[in-house]
């Protein structure tokens, strides 16, 4: 019996590796491979399956060169590093772990909001320098505020659930969903969300429609001064606009787990200069795209993918 060959090119929890081996897959665990080495290795072995995270951008050229690939599983929530149309044209089935890290991202969202609300990072940095500025670190309470969630998928729902005990009104807008009001959120259109929100949290995939969704026009269109949270993808927010409005007070604070170029050191000179301006604000909280990358989610992502891969293998 010929075993189906699977190549894993990013770090995954070993439960995925062992589960595939137990299911009689021929698993090649090669997170050491980079760039063209991956294409060459696929061509030399003839893999049917590929498991990735963010190491590669899979475009039409990749699918043309790697014609043996039947399916690709991404250990993450999005598909923005895969040309889905090219994959479809090549007859390649795509899977991801879209709901495995929603709790982790939800908790990261709350922690970043609380850090902005309490001036936590600023006050910590001052205290360890023996500065004791109580008045300069006066925060605000969430209770009684309105939080708007844009994108009410798995992570948006997780954020709403975790916010539900804070005494806030939670509004949610999703372009592709309707009739989802529940005990946690009230469904509204985007105009109402922008009119009422004190906090706006982004949980949408990166597409042509969502790139630079939050720009100068968007921020101007929000009625109140507000806190902006981005735990989706960096390019959904125009950083130049954020820098401008942080300076005017229209943005009370900005918290993001993502940046347009990651890591920012890889950006060109203009991109690095722009994010440096962002870094200089004390009402900004940033993390290195770790919102969905907890100890627990690392395992859950692999377990979700294992189930999907086995189900797919049983159907074909």
Buried (B, 14 or more C-beta within 10 A) or exposed (E): EEEBBBBBBBEBBEBBBEBBBEBEBBBBBBEEBEEEEBBEBBEEEEBBBBBBBBBBEBBEEBBEEBEEBBBBBBBBBBBBBBBEEBBEEBEBBBBBBBBBBBBBBBBBBBBBBBBBBBBBBBBEEBEEEEEEEEEEBEEBEBEEBBBBBBBBBBBBBBBBBBBBEBEBBBBBBBEEEEEBEBEBBBBBEBEBBBBBBBBBBBBBBBEEEBBBBBBBEBBEEBEBEBBBBBBBBBBBBBBBBBBBBBEEEBBBBBBBBBBBBBEBEEBEEEBEEBBEBBEEBBBBBBBEBEBBBBEEBBBBBBBBBBEBBBEBBEEE
